[in-house]
Amino acid sequence: MRLLLLACLRAQTGNATTAGRIQDHLEAVGHKCSLKDAFGYENPSEIANLISAEKFEAALAIHLYKGGRLLQGSRIPFGIIFGGTDINEDIKHEEKHRVMGAVLEEARFAVAFTKKMKELAAAEWPGARSKIYIQTQGIMTTPSASFNWKRFLQNAGIPQDTDNLCLFLLICGLRRVKDPLYLVDAFSVTTEHCISWGPHAGAGEWHRREPHIHLVIIGPAYTKRFESELMWKINLKQVDPLFTSEVNEKVNRAPGVHLLQEIPQNDLHAAVKRCFAVVNSSISEGMSAAILEAMDLDVPVLARNIPGNAAIIKHKDTGLLFTDPQEFVHLSKSLMNDPSLEREIVTQAKAYVKKHHSRECEREAYQNFVLRLQ
């Protein structure tokens, strides 16, 4: 079957990674699956023309609003995979809510990564409950054997002669929903911005007091080169150049905090293995692949206590959940001072990923989902 798969394909983002996996799953059983960037199309009529020109027989879209809206009124059957911000954030906007409800009514099925995500969608559109299925993300990590750790540190501006180097790695695109600046002041209070830490006073001077402690933020950002690679139809608000500038300015004034552009997936996995912990500070998440990959790589995870993260992390069992920067520092220090807790969390997290996030189970599920489009 000739399948169209619509997703937001900015490099190294969660939706792009998920789309690539689904494409592999479907092509493994003989389907021809064409991956298209939803940001390259403005309305359903453009997608209708694409469907006619390339003779697609069915379609899938990741993200109920960004991808799904383009399939409204489609002449071919389609399914939807919830992205995260569609159910957690876009649902709060009246017009987007209306569009997403109409898309869900037309869809043959929808896929939610977690039970919580399904329940949120079903509460808004009760008639769609029976067509929403839960399928967790499949995880496979492949750290590069040739990864150059010294070059990574050099690119980040981190001294290589520091004893007992301790890196916290935040993997995210520079988007407001990912809130990459949330923990910056926990590591290094900038000269013009001090905050009150209450019982954790001094936490904002963590790097100054302990120079081996660093936060590295790595992921896609808006650049002039990135802009030149975009098709003219893409809405540049999606990459938020003003916020990228804001992040750069803040990080440049924060000793101990470093900003890096994205690197190839295999190198990223190798970098994760060399870090003390992976951090997630998002305001909203569907299901963070970066968290699951860290778990698979035997690296502890500290994540902001939001529904998407709490769905895959059991506090002090498979990871640590924090509600504010102060608690993040407190939990981090507890983990650093208690090797037995670190070992227990890493062991439990690895077992969790192996049991609940098998790539093979995900492959079988999507191959079966597509049968509903025939």
SULLIN-V453196 format. One record per backbone hydrogen bond with DSSP energy under -1.0 kcal/mol. CO is the residue of the C=O (numbers start at 1). NH is the residue of the N-H. E is the energy in kcal/mol with one decimal. If there is no record, write none. Layout:
BEGIN
co: (CO,CO)
nh: (NH,NH)
e: (E,E)
END
This chain:
BEGIN
co: (1,2,2,3,4,5,6,7,10,13,14,15,16,17,18,19,20,21,22,23,24,26,27,32,34,36,37,38,43,44,45,46,47,48,49,50,51,58,59,60,61,63,63,65,68,71,77,78,79,80,81,84,85,85,89,90,93,94,95,96,97,98,99,100,101,102,103,109,110,111,112,114,115,116,117,118,119,120,121,125,126,128,129,131,133,148,149,150,151,152,153,166,167,167,168,169,170,173,175,176,177,177,179,181,183,183,184,184,187,190,197,198,200,202,203,204,205,206,210,212,214,215,216,217,218,220,223,224,227,231,235,236,240,241,242,243,244,245,246,247,248,251,254,256,258,260,264,265,266,266,267,268,269,271,272,277,278,280,288,289,290,291,292,293,294,295,300,301,302,303,304,306,307,309,309,314,314,314,319,320,322,324,325,326,327,328,329,330,331,332,333,338,339,340,341,342,343,344,345,346,347,348,349,350,351,352,353,357,358,359,360,361,362,363,364,365,366,369,370,371)
nh: (32,57,58,34,60,36,62,38,13,17,18,19,20,21,22,23,24,25,26,27,28,31,30,3,5,7,40,41,47,48,49,50,51,52,53,54,56,4,79,6,81,67,68,69,71,74,59,108,61,111,63,88,89,90,92,93,97,98,99,100,101,102,103,104,105,106,107,80,133,82,135,118,119,120,121,122,123,124,125,128,129,131,132,110,112,152,153,154,155,156,158,214,276,277,216,279,218,175,178,179,283,284,182,184,186,187,187,188,207,193,200,201,203,205,206,189,209,210,213,166,168,258,170,260,172,174,227,228,230,234,238,239,244,245,246,247,248,249,250,251,252,254,257,215,217,219,268,269,144,270,271,272,273,274,275,169,302,304,292,293,294,295,296,297,299,298,278,320,280,322,306,310,311,312,313,317,318,319,316,303,305,328,329,330,331,332,333,334,335,336,337,342,343,344,345,346,347,348,349,350,351,352,353,354,355,356,357,139,362,363,364,365,366,367,368,369,370,372,373,374)
e: (-2.1,-3.0,-1.3,-3.0,-2.9,-2.7,-2.8,-2.6,-1.7,-2.3,-2.6,-2.5,-2.1,-1.8,-2.4,-2.6,-2.0,-2.4,-2.3,-2.4,-1.4,-1.7,-1.5,-3.4,-2.9,-2.0,-2.1,-1.5,-1.2,-2.7,-2.1,-1.9,-2.8,-2.1,-2.7,-2.5,-1.5,-2.2,-1.9,-2.9,-2.9,-1.5,-2.3,-1.8,-1.9,-2.1,-1.9,-2.9,-1.6,-2.3,-3.3,-2.7,-2.0,-3.1,-2.0,-1.8,-3.0,-2.1,-2.3,-2.9,-2.1,-1.9,-2.4,-2.6,-1.7,-1.4,-1.8,-2.0,-3.0,-2.8,-2.7,-1.9,-2.6,-2.2,-2.0,-2.9,-2.0,-1.1,-2.4,-2.3,-1.4,-1.7,-1.5,-2.5,-3.3,-1.8,-2.4,-2.3,-2.8,-1.6,-2.7,-2.3,-2.0,-1.4,-2.9,-3.0,-2.8,-2.2,-1.4,-1.0,-2.7,-1.1,-1.7,-1.0,-1.0,-1.0,-1.1,-2.4,-2.5,-1.5,-2.6,-1.3,-2.0,-1.8,-1.5,-2.2,-2.6,-2.7,-2.4,-3.0,-2.5,-2.7,-3.2,-2.9,-2.0,-2.4,-2.4,-1.9,-1.1,-1.8,-2.0,-1.4,-1.9,-2.0,-2.0,-2.6,-2.4,-2.5,-2.1,-2.7,-2.3,-1.9,-1.9,-2.6,-3.2,-1.6,-2.5,-2.5,-2.2,-1.6,-2.4,-2.6,-1.6,-1.0,-1.4,-2.6,-2.4,-2.4,-1.7,-2.9,-2.0,-2.2,-2.1,-1.5,-2.4,-1.4,-2.5,-2.4,-1.9,-2.2,-1.9,-2.9,-1.5,-1.4,-1.5,-2.4,-2.1,-1.1,-2.5,-2.8,-2.8,-2.0,-2.2,-2.2,-3.0,-2.6,-2.4,-1.9,-2.4,-2.4,-1.9,-1.9,-2.5,-2.2,-2.5,-2.5,-2.3,-2.5,-2.6,-2.2,-1.9,-2.2,-2.4,-2.2,-1.9,-2.8,-2.3,-2.6,-1.8,-2.2,-2.2,-2.2,-2.3,-2.0,-1.7,-2.4,-2.0,-1.8,-2.0,-1.2)
END
